[in-house]
Amino acid sequence: MTHEKRTITYITQAEITMDDLLSLYSSVGWSAYTDHPDKMAKLLSGAVNLISAWDGDHLVGLVRALSDNASIVYVQDILVHPEFQRKGIGRHLLDSLLKDYAHIRQIVLMTDNTEKTKAFYQSLGFSAAEDVEAVAFIRMNHTV
């Protein structure tokens, strides 16, 4: 099934059902989340910022952040359904989030230590801190 001619809609702070959330997280194999639906129910309410990507009424991407809105923002999750990857959705989600936090000096996230994820985040100006089996990225806004 191709989605190349579909229009993706981006929504900030959208109401997302548990079924939509479980479906998206399952699509990328994030069982550490989906194995605990009781905890997943709290994911969105704990985020200070949530931007979602939709193909019609189908949730295809999500980025959520935690922040004190003064000195740090932590990008907790960014994920795109595999059928929609490599179409610029993840980049758009993260760029949108970063615009909301242009006044923040320290932007942090942690992700799997793979060449694919490193290349993606480095293309957005993040730097890797490879001291453990996971990899952490940080983007310092030196103009703030």
C-alpha distance (Angstrom), angle and dihedral (degrees) to the residues before:
residue distance angle dihedral
M1 . . .
T2 3.79 . .
H3 3.78 124.4 .
E4 3.78 98.6 178.6
K5 3.82 95.6 114.3
R6 3.80 95.0 45.0
T7 3.77 121.9 105.9
I8 3.78 115.0 -124.0
T9 3.80 115.8 -144.6
Y10 3.81 120.1 -152.6
I11 3.79 119.0 -151.8
T12 3.80 128.9 -174.4
Q13 3.80 116.4 -142.9
A14 3.82 93.0 -2.4
E15 3.77 121.4 177.2
I16 3.81 104.3 -107.6
T17 3.76 122.6 -170.2
M18 3.78 121.8 -133.6
D19 3.81 89.4 -117.3
D20 3.82 91.1 55.7
L21 3.78 91.3 46.5
L22 3.81 94.1 48.4
S23 3.79 91.0 46.7
L24 3.81 93.6 52.6
Y25 3.81 95.6 44.8
S26 3.82 90.5 45.3
S27 3.80 91.3 51.3
V28 3.81 90.4 63.2
G29 3.80 94.1 41.1
W30 3.79 97.4 -112.5
S31 3.79 94.5 154.9
A32 3.80 92.3 158.4
Y33 3.80 83.2 74.4
T34 3.79 102.3 32.6
D35 3.80 93.6 48.7
H36 3.82 87.3 65.5
P37 3.81 108.4 46.9
D38 3.82 90.6 165.5
K39 3.81 88.9 63.3
M40 3.80 92.4 40.9
A41 3.79 88.9 60.1
K42 3.82 87.5 67.6
L43 3.82 97.9 47.4
L44 3.75 98.3 90.4
S45 3.79 98.8 40.3
G46 3.81 90.1 55.0
A47 3.80 94.2 53.7
V48 3.79 119.4 95.2
N49 3.78 90.2 -158.5
L50 3.78 130.3 25.4
I51 3.79 125.8 176.6
S52 3.77 119.2 -178.0
A53 3.80 134.1 -169.8
W54 3.79 120.7 -142.1
D55 3.79 135.3 -167.8
G56 3.78 98.0 -160.2
D57 3.81 103.4 -53.7
H58 3.83 93.3 -22.8
L59 3.82 116.2 105.2
V60 3.82 106.0 -133.8
G61 3.80 103.7 163.7
L62 3.77 144.5 15.0
V63 3.78 142.2 -177.3
R64 3.78 123.0 -173.7
A65 3.77 131.6 -177.7
L66 3.78 141.6 -164.8
S67 3.79 119.0 -152.4
D68 3.78 148.6 155.1
N69 3.84 85.4 -140.6
A70 3.80 89.9 -131.9
S71 3.78 112.7 66.0
I72 3.80 110.7 -2.1
V73 3.78 143.2 29.1
Y74 3.77 122.5 -170.6
V75 3.78 117.3 -155.7
Q76 3.77 99.4 -145.4
D77 3.79 101.8 178.7
I78 3.75 137.0 7.7
L79 3.78 117.4 170.8
V80 3.78 139.2 157.1
H81 3.80 126.3 -165.6
P82 3.84 108.3 -103.6
E83 3.83 92.5 -119.0
F84 3.81 88.7 59.5
Q85 3.80 100.6 41.1
R86 3.81 121.4 118.6
K87 3.80 91.6 30.3
G88 3.82 97.0 101.9
I89 3.81 95.8 -99.5
G90 3.81 96.0 119.1
R91 3.80 90.9 46.4
H92 3.80 90.9 49.2
L93 3.81 92.1 48.6
L94 3.80 93.4 49.6
D95 3.82 94.3 42.0
S96 3.81 89.5 52.1
L97 3.78 91.5 49.8
L98 3.80 93.0 47.6
K99 3.82 91.1 51.9
D100 3.80 88.3 56.9
Y101 3.82 89.0 55.4
A102 3.82 101.5 39.7
H103 3.82 87.6 125.6
I104 3.82 91.6 58.9
R105 3.79 118.3 93.5
Q106 3.81 99.3 -160.4
I107 3.80 121.3 50.8
V108 3.79 113.2 176.6
L109 3.78 136.8 -177.7
M110 3.77 137.0 161.3
T111 3.79 125.2 -148.9
D112 3.77 144.6 157.5
N113 3.78 115.1 -57.7
T114 3.81 99.0 -116.8
E115 3.79 130.4 131.0
K116 3.82 89.7 -120.3
T117 3.80 94.5 56.3
K118 3.81 93.6 40.6
A119 3.81 91.4 51.8
F120 3.82 91.8 48.3
Y121 3.81 95.8 51.1
Q122 3.79 94.4 39.6
S123 3.83 88.5 53.6
L124 3.81 86.4 59.7
G125 3.81 94.4 52.0
F126 3.79 100.0 -94.8
S127 3.81 121.4 137.0
A128 3.81 124.5 -142.9
A129 3.78 125.8 -122.4
E130 3.80 102.2 -162.6
D131 3.77 104.1 -174.3
V132 3.81 100.3 120.6
E133 3.79 137.0 30.6
A134 3.78 88.8 -87.2
V135 3.75 119.3 58.9
A136 3.80 126.6 -131.2
F137 3.77 123.9 -156.5
I138 3.76 126.8 -158.5
R139 3.78 130.8 -175.5
M140 3.78 116.1 -161.1
N141 3.80 116.6 -159.4
H142 3.80 99.8 -150.4
T143 3.81 93.5 -175.9
V144 3.81 92.7 65.7
